[in-house]
Amino acid sequence: MRGNYRGGGIERLDGAVSRAEGGGDIRIIVSAPPVDDTRERALSYVPWPIKLVMKLVLPVGVLLGIVVLPNYLDCRHQHDVGMFFHGMTVAACTRQSVYGQIGATQKRFEEIARAIAVH
């Protein structure tokens, strides 16, 4: 342990294994405890159920914002302009648009998989 850094403890000055072999002086090393760099986060005071809800709701909210919001805004615009059929609602239009987008995305992935399998 001579070449290694020690933060504290007891060490023999001459490196002897025991006093019977002609032991040497003992040095007691005292040092300050290691500094803990961890900082408290603001969320450390939030109860765990609320943290769990935040971790689950945030990704779902982002996903809905990316997939559903553009379709909803488009349907809302169509409704305001009067481009709806009789009995069509904004919710039904949004649902139909989202399902269409999901179907088109799935079709693109299948075409890509076929193209990769061919080569």
PAMAR-506188 format. One record per residue: x, y, z of N, C-alpha, C, CB in turn; chain; residue number from 1. Coordinates in steps of 0.02 Angstrom, whole numbers, plus 50000, padded with zeros to 5 digits. Glycine has a CB too. Layout:
BEGIN
+-------+-------+-------+-------+-------+-------+-------+-------+-------+-------+-------+-------+-----+-----+
|   n.X |   n.Y |   n.Z |  ca.X |  ca.Y |  ca.Z |   c.X |   c.Y |   c.Z |  cb.X |  cb.Y |  cb.Z | mol | seq |
+-------+-------+-------+-------+-------+-------+-------+-------+-------+-------+-------+-------+-----+-----+
|     X |     Y |     Z |     X |     Y |     Z |     X |     Y |     Z |     X |     Y |     Z |   A | NUM |
...
+-------+-------+-------+-------+-------+-------+-------+-------+-------+-------+-------+-------+-----+-----+
***
This chain:
BEGIN
+-------+-------+-------+-------+-------+-------+-------+-------+-------+-------+-------+-------+-----+-----+
|   n.X |   n.Y |   n.Z |  ca.X |  ca.Y |  ca.Z |   c.X |   c.Y |   c.Z |  cb.X |  cb.Y |  cb.Z | mol | seq |
+-------+-------+-------+-------+-------+-------+-------+-------+-------+-------+-------+-------+-----+-----+
| 50040 | 49941 | 50000 | 50000 | 50000 | 50000 | 50042 | 50063 | 50000 | 49955 | 50000 | 50058 |   A |   1 |
| 50105 | 50055 | 49993 | 50148 | 50114 | 49998 | 50137 | 50164 | 49943 | 50219 | 50094 | 49999 |   A |   2 |
| 50131 | 50142 | 49882 | 50125 | 50189 | 49826 | 50055 | 50215 | 49817 | 50147 | 50156 | 49764 |   A |   3 |
| 50007 | 50183 | 49848 | 49937 | 50204 | 49839 | 49919 | 50260 | 49887 | 49890 | 50145 | 49849 |   A |   4 |
| 49873 | 50301 | 49867 | 49848 | 50354 | 49910 | 49799 | 50326 | 49960 | 49815 | 50411 | 49869 |   A |   5 |
| 49808 | 50344 | 50023 | 49760 | 50323 | 50075 | 49731 | 50386 | 50107 | 49794 | 50278 | 50128 |   A |   6 |
| 49668 | 50384 | 50117 | 49635 | 50441 | 50148 | 49642 | 50441 | 50224 | 49563 | 50443 | 50130 |   A |   7 |
| 49655 | 50385 | 50254 | 49661 | 50381 | 50326 | 49675 | 50310 | 50347 | 49597 | 50407 | 50360 |   A |   8 |
| 49692 | 50301 | 50410 | 49705 | 50234 | 50435 | 49772 | 50230 | 50471 | 49703 | 50185 | 50379 |   A |   9 |
| 49797 | 50169 | 50480 | 49861 | 50157 | 50514 | 49908 | 50126 | 50464 | 49852 | 50111 | 50578 |   A |  10 |
| 49971 | 50149 | 50464 | 50020 | 50124 | 50417 | 50088 | 50120 | 50451 | 50023 | 50168 | 50353 |   A |  11 |
| 50127 | 50069 | 50435 | 50195 | 50063 | 50463 | 50242 | 50103 | 50418 | 50218 | 49988 | 50467 |   A |  12 |
| 50287 | 50138 | 50450 | 50334 | 50180 | 50413 | 50385 | 50139 | 50374 | 50370 | 50227 | 50461 |   A |  13 |
| 50408 | 50082 | 50402 | 50459 | 50044 | 50367 | 50430 | 49986 | 50327 | 50510 | 50017 | 50417 |   A |  14 |
| 50365 | 49978 | 50327 | 50333 | 49925 | 50288 | 50341 | 49856 | 50318 | 50361 | 49925 | 50220 |   A |  15 |
| 50363 | 49850 | 50380 | 50371 | 49784 | 50411 | 50303 | 49752 | 50422 | 50410 | 49789 | 50478 |   A |  16 |
| 50302 | 49686 | 50417 | 50240 | 49649 | 50424 | 50220 | 49643 | 50497 | 50247 | 49581 | 50392 |   A |  17 |
| 50267 | 49630 | 50541 | 50250 | 49623 | 50611 | 50305 | 49651 | 50655 | 50236 | 49548 | 50629 |   A |  18 |
| 50291 | 49662 | 50718 | 50341 | 49689 | 50764 | 50396 | 49638 | 50777 | 50309 | 49710 | 50830 |   A |  19 |
| 50382 | 49573 | 50773 | 50431 | 49521 | 50786 | 50487 | 49523 | 50734 | 50398 | 49452 | 50786 |   A |  20 |
| 50474 | 49546 | 50675 | 50525 | 49549 | 50623 | 50564 | 49614 | 50625 | 50493 | 49541 | 50554 |   A |  21 |
| 50562 | 49648 | 50679 | 50598 | 49712 | 50684 | 50555 | 49770 | 50663 | 50662 | 49709 | 50642 |   A |  22 |
| 50494 | 49769 | 50687 | 50444 | 49818 | 50667 | 50468 | 49889 | 50677 | 50381 | 49808 | 50706 |   A |  23 |
| 50436 | 49933 | 50644 | 50455 | 50003 | 50647 | 50401 | 50045 | 50680 | 50469 | 50030 | 50578 |   A |  24 |
| 50408 | 50108 | 50672 | 50359 | 50154 | 50701 | 50293 | 50150 | 50663 | 50387 | 50227 | 50699 |   A |  25 |
| 50241 | 50166 | 50699 | 50175 | 50166 | 50668 | 50153 | 50238 | 50659 | 50123 | 50126 | 50712 |   A |  26 |
| 50127 | 50251 | 50601 | 50103 | 50319 | 50586 | 50027 | 50315 | 50580 | 50135 | 50347 | 50520 |   A |  27 |
| 49992 | 50359 | 50613 | 49920 | 50363 | 50609 | 49903 | 50421 | 50561 | 49887 | 50373 | 50679 |   A |  28 |
| 49867 | 50403 | 50510 | 49850 | 50452 | 50459 | 49779 | 50475 | 50471 | 49858 | 50423 | 50387 |   A |  29 |
| 49771 | 50540 | 50480 | 49705 | 50569 | 50491 | 49691 | 50616 | 50434 | 49701 | 50605 | 50561 |   A |  30 |
| 49633 | 50608 | 50404 | 49615 | 50653 | 50350 | 49541 | 50668 | 50353 | 49634 | 50623 | 50280 |   A |  31 |
| 49521 | 50718 | 50317 | 49450 | 50737 | 50315 | 49411 | 50685 | 50275 | 49442 | 50808 | 50284 |   A |  32 |
| 49348 | 50677 | 50291 | 49308 | 50629 | 50252 | 49302 | 50653 | 50180 | 49238 | 50621 | 50284 |   A |  33 |
| 49293 | 50606 | 50134 | 49288 | 50626 | 50064 | 49228 | 50672 | 50053 | 49283 | 50564 | 50019 |   A |  34 |
| 49238 | 50718 | 50007 | 49186 | 50767 | 49991 | 49134 | 50733 | 49947 | 49215 | 50830 | 49957 |   A |  35 |
| 49071 | 50739 | 49967 | 49016 | 50711 | 49928 | 48991 | 50764 | 49879 | 48958 | 50685 | 49974 |   A |  36 |
| 49001 | 50751 | 49814 | 48983 | 50800 | 49763 | 48910 | 50799 | 49743 | 49024 | 50789 | 49702 |   A |  37 |
| 48872 | 50752 | 49770 | 48803 | 50748 | 49750 | 48764 | 50807 | 49777 | 48771 | 50682 | 49773 |   A |  38 |
| 48727 | 50839 | 49732 | 48685 | 50895 | 49752 | 48613 | 50871 | 49756 | 48692 | 50954 | 49701 |   A |  39 |
| 48576 | 50901 | 49800 | 48506 | 50883 | 49806 | 48469 | 50913 | 49747 | 48475 | 50907 | 49873 |   A |  40 |
| 48427 | 50872 | 49717 | 48386 | 50895 | 49662 | 48320 | 50921 | 49689 | 48374 | 50840 | 49610 |   A |  41 |
| 48288 | 50962 | 49649 | 48223 | 50990 | 49670 | 48171 | 50935 | 49676 | 48200 | 51044 | 49621 |   A |  42 |
| 48178 | 50882 | 49636 | 48129 | 50828 | 49638 | 48140 | 50781 | 49696 | 48131 | 50790 | 49573 |   A |  43 |
| 48192 | 50791 | 49735 | 48205 | 50744 | 49790 | 48152 | 50751 | 49846 | 48274 | 50756 | 49819 |   A |  44 |
| 48117 | 50807 | 49847 | 48066 | 50817 | 49898 | 47996 | 50797 | 49874 | 48066 | 50890 | 49919 |   A |  45 |
| 47990 | 50778 | 49811 | 47925 | 50758 | 49784 | 47912 | 50685 | 49803 | 47922 | 50768 | 49706 |   A |  46 |
| 47853 | 50668 | 49826 | 47838 | 50598 | 49844 | 47843 | 50552 | 49783 | 47767 | 50593 | 49874 |   A |  47 |
| 47860 | 50488 | 49796 | 47873 | 50442 | 49741 | 47813 | 50429 | 49696 | 47898 | 50378 | 49768 |   A |  48 |
| 47750 | 50429 | 49721 | 47695 | 50418 | 49674 | 47689 | 50474 | 49622 | 47629 | 50411 | 49712 |   A |  49 |
| 47703 | 50535 | 49644 | 47700 | 50591 | 49598 | 47756 | 50587 | 49547 | 47703 | 50658 | 49636 |   A |  50 |
| 47816 | 50566 | 49569 | 47872 | 50556 | 49522 | 47855 | 50503 | 49470 | 47935 | 50537 | 49560 |   A |  51 |
| 47824 | 50449 | 49493 | 47806 | 50395 | 49447 | 47756 | 50419 | 49395 | 47777 | 50335 | 49486 |   A |  52 |
| 47706 | 50456 | 49418 | 47656 | 50483 | 49371 | 47689 | 50530 | 49321 | 47599 | 50519 | 49409 |   A |  53 |
| 47735 | 50572 | 49346 | 47770 | 50618 | 49301 | 47811 | 50581 | 49249 | 47815 | 50665 | 49341 |   A |  54 |
| 47844 | 50527 | 49270 | 47885 | 50489 | 49223 | 47843 | 50452 | 49171 | 47928 | 50439 | 49261 |   A |  55 |
| 47782 | 50433 | 49189 | 47739 | 50398 | 49141 | 47700 | 50447 | 49098 | 47692 | 50352 | 49179 |   A |  56 |
| 47676 | 50502 | 49127 | 47634 | 50548 | 49090 | 47674 | 50590 | 49041 | 47597 | 50594 | 49139 |   A |  57 |
| 47734 | 50609 | 49058 | 47773 | 50652 | 49014 | 47787 | 50620 | 48946 | 47839 | 50669 | 49048 |   A |  58 |
| 47812 | 50558 | 48942 | 47822 | 50529 | 48876 | 47757 | 50518 | 48837 | 47858 | 50462 | 48883 |   A |  59 |
| 47704 | 50499 | 48872 | 47640 | 50490 | 48838 | 47614 | 50557 | 48812 | 47587 | 50458 | 48885 |   A |  60 |
| 47623 | 50609 | 48851 | 47602 | 50676 | 48829 | 47640 | 50700 | 48768 | 47611 | 50726 | 48885 |   A |  61 |
| 47706 | 50687 | 48768 | 47747 | 50706 | 48710 | 47725 | 50667 | 48648 | 47822 | 50694 | 48724 |   A |  62 |
| 47713 | 50603 | 48656 | 47691 | 50561 | 48600 | 47624 | 50585 | 48573 | 47687 | 50488 | 48622 |   A |  63 |
| 47577 | 50599 | 48618 | 47513 | 50624 | 48596 | 47520 | 50692 | 48562 | 47465 | 50630 | 48655 |   A |  64 |
| 47564 | 50733 | 48588 | 47575 | 50799 | 48557 | 47604 | 50794 | 48487 | 47621 | 50839 | 48600 |   A |  65 |
| 47644 | 50743 | 48475 | 47675 | 50734 | 48409 | 47627 | 50701 | 48360 | 47739 | 50693 | 48415 |   A |  66 |
| 47588 | 50652 | 48383 | 47546 | 50613 | 48338 | 47476 | 50643 | 48333 | 47541 | 50540 | 48362 |   A |  67 |
| 47444 | 50659 | 48388 | 47373 | 50677 | 48388 | 47363 | 50752 | 48375 | 47341 | 50659 | 48454 |   A |  68 |
| 47404 | 50794 | 48403 | 47392 | 50866 | 48399 | 47389 | 50892 | 48327 | 47446 | 50903 | 48436 |   A |  69 |
| 47436 | 50874 | 48282 | 47430 | 50899 | 48213 | 47365 | 50876 | 48179 | 47490 | 50876 | 48172 |   A |  70 |
| 47345 | 50814 | 48191 | 47283 | 50790 | 48161 | 47223 | 50826 | 48190 | 47276 | 50714 | 48173 |   A |  71 |
| 47224 | 50838 | 48255 | 47169 | 50875 | 48286 | 47164 | 50945 | 48258 | 47179 | 50877 | 48363 |   A |  72 |
| 47220 | 50979 | 48252 | 47219 | 51048 | 48226 | 47194 | 51049 | 48154 | 47288 | 51080 | 48231 |   A |  73 |
| 47214 | 51000 | 48114 | 47191 | 50996 | 48045 | 47115 | 50985 | 48043 | 47227 | 50939 | 48007 |   A |  74 |
| 47089 | 50939 | 48084 | 47017 | 50927 | 48086 | 46980 | 50989 | 48112 | 47001 | 50867 | 48131 |   A |  75 |
| 47010 | 51023 | 48160 | 46978 | 51084 | 48186 | 46973 | 51137 | 48131 | 47019 | 51112 | 48246 |   A |  76 |
| 47026 | 51142 | 48091 | 47025 | 51189 | 48034 | 46972 | 51169 | 47983 | 47095 | 51192 | 48000 |   A |  77 |
| 46968 | 51104 | 47968 | 46917 | 51081 | 47920 | 46847 | 51095 | 47947 | 46925 | 51005 | 47908 |   A |  78 |
| 46837 | 51087 | 48012 | 46771 | 51101 | 48042 | 46754 | 51176 | 48036 | 46770 | 51079 | 48116 |   A |  79 |
| 46804 | 51218 | 48049 | 46792 | 51290 | 48046 | 46776 | 51314 | 47975 | 46853 | 51328 | 48073 |   A |  80 |
| 46807 | 51282 | 47926 | 46796 | 51301 | 47856 | 46731 | 51271 | 47829 | 46856 | 51279 | 47813 |   A |  81 |
| 46708 | 51218 | 47861 | 46646 | 51186 | 47840 | 46657 | 51128 | 47792 | 46601 | 51236 | 47808 |   A |  82 |
| 46712 | 51094 | 47798 | 46728 | 51039 | 47752 | 46707 | 50971 | 47780 | 46803 | 51039 | 47738 |   A |  83 |
| 46666 | 50968 | 47831 | 46645 | 50905 | 47860 | 46582 | 50879 | 47826 | 46632 | 50913 | 47936 |   A |  84 |
| 46575 | 50812 | 47827 | 46513 | 50782 | 47804 | 46461 | 50789 | 47860 | 46523 | 50708 | 47785 |   A |  85 |
| 46399 | 50778 | 47844 | 46346 | 50782 | 47894 | 46356 | 50729 | 47948 | 46276 | 50774 | 47861 |   A |  86 |
| 46357 | 50750 | 48011 | 46365 | 50704 | 48067 | 46437 | 50691 | 48088 | 46333 | 50639 | 48050 |   A |  87 |
| 46485 | 50716 | 48051 | 46556 | 50707 | 48069 | 46574 | 50755 | 48124 | 46602 | 50717 | 48006 |   A |  88 |
| 46609 | 50731 | 48174 | 46632 | 50773 | 48229 | 46707 | 50781 | 48225 | 46611 | 50744 | 48298 |   A |  89 |
| 46733 | 50828 | 48264 | 46805 | 50839 | 48266 | 46840 | 50778 | 48295 | 46823 | 50902 | 48307 |   A |  90 |
| 46809 | 50747 | 48346 | 46839 | 50687 | 48377 | 46842 | 50629 | 48327 | 46799 | 50666 | 48439 |   A |  91 |
| 46789 | 50620 | 48289 | 46788 | 50565 | 48240 | 46839 | 50578 | 48185 | 46718 | 50557 | 48210 |   A |  92 |
| 46843 | 50640 | 48162 | 46892 | 50658 | 48111 | 46963 | 50647 | 48136 | 46883 | 50731 | 48089 |   A |  93 |
| 46976 | 50668 | 48198 | 47043 | 50659 | 48228 | 47060 | 50585 | 48234 | 47048 | 50693 | 48296 |   A |  94 |
| 47013 | 50545 | 48257 | 47024 | 50474 | 48264 | 47039 | 50442 | 48196 | 46963 | 50440 | 48297 |   A |  95 |
| 47000 | 50461 | 48146 | 47010 | 50434 | 48078 | 47078 | 50454 | 48051 | 46954 | 50458 | 48031 |   A |  96 |
| 47098 | 50516 | 48062 | 47163 | 50540 | 48038 | 47221 | 50504 | 48073 | 47169 | 50616 | 48049 |   A |  97 |
| 47215 | 50495 | 48139 | 47268 | 50461 | 48176 | 47275 | 50389 | 48154 | 47255 | 50464 | 48252 |   A |  98 |
| 47218 | 50354 | 48146 | 47220 | 50285 | 48121 | 47250 | 50281 | 48052 | 47150 | 50254 | 48121 |   A |  99 |
| 47234 | 50329 | 48010 | 47263 | 50332 | 47943 | 47338 | 50343 | 47945 | 47230 | 50387 | 47902 |   A | 100 |
| 47360 | 50387 | 47989 | 47432 | 50400 | 47997 | 47468 | 50338 | 48023 | 47444 | 50459 | 48044 |   A | 101 |
| 47439 | 50304 | 48071 | 47470 | 50243 | 48098 | 47474 | 50190 | 48044 | 47430 | 50217 | 48159 |   A | 102 |
| 47420 | 50182 | 48004 | 47419 | 50133 | 47950 | 47471 | 50149 | 47897 | 47351 | 50130 | 47918 |   A | 103 |
| 47478 | 50213 | 47879 | 47528 | 50233 | 47829 | 47599 | 50221 | 47855 | 47519 | 50308 | 47810 |   A | 104 |
| 47610 | 50235 | 47919 | 47677 | 50223 | 47948 | 47693 | 50149 | 47949 | 47680 | 50252 | 48019 |   A | 105 |
| 47644 | 50107 | 47967 | 47654 | 50035 | 47968 | 47669 | 50010 | 47897 | 47592 | 49999 | 47997 |   A | 106 |
| 47634 | 50036 | 47848 | 47646 | 50016 | 47778 | 47716 | 50035 | 47756 | 47593 | 50049 | 47732 |   A | 107 |
| 47739 | 50095 | 47776 | 47808 | 50116 | 47759 | 47860 | 50069 | 47790 | 47821 | 50187 | 47782 |   A | 108 |
| 47849 | 50051 | 47854 | 47896 | 50005 | 47886 | 47897 | 49937 | 47852 | 47879 | 49996 | 47960 |   A | 109 |
| 47839 | 49912 | 47831 | 47836 | 49848 | 47796 | 47872 | 49852 | 47729 | 47763 | 49827 | 47785 |   A | 110 |
| 47864 | 49908 | 47693 | 47899 | 49916 | 47629 | 47975 | 49920 | 47639 | 47875 | 49980 | 47593 |   A | 111 |
| 47997 | 49953 | 47692 | 48068 | 49956 | 47708 | 48095 | 49887 | 47725 | 48082 | 50006 | 47766 |   A | 112 |
| 48056 | 49849 | 47764 | 48078 | 49781 | 47782 | 48083 | 49737 | 47721 | 48029 | 49750 | 47834 |   A | 113 |
| 48036 | 49744 | 47674 | 48039 | 49704 | 47612 | 48100 | 49725 | 47570 | 47975 | 49713 | 47571 |   A | 114 |
| 48114 | 49790 | 47568 | 48171 | 49814 | 47529 | 48237 | 49789 | 47559 | 48171 | 49890 | 47526 |   A | 115 |
| 48241 | 49786 | 47625 | 48301 | 49760 | 47657 | 48308 | 49686 | 47646 | 48301 | 49776 | 47733 |   A | 116 |
| 48252 | 49650 | 47648 | 48254 | 49577 | 47638 | 48274 | 49558 | 47567 | 48186 | 49545 | 47655 |   A | 117 |
| 48258 | 49601 | 47518 | 48274 | 49587 | 47448 | 48349 | 49592 | 47436 | 48236 | 49635 | 47401 |   A | 118 |
| 48380 | 49639 | 47469 | 48453 | 49649 | 47457 | 48491 | 49605 | 47500 | 48475 | 49721 | 47468 |   A | 119 |
+-------+-------+-------+-------+-------+-------+-------+-------+-------+-------+-------+-------+-----+-----+
***
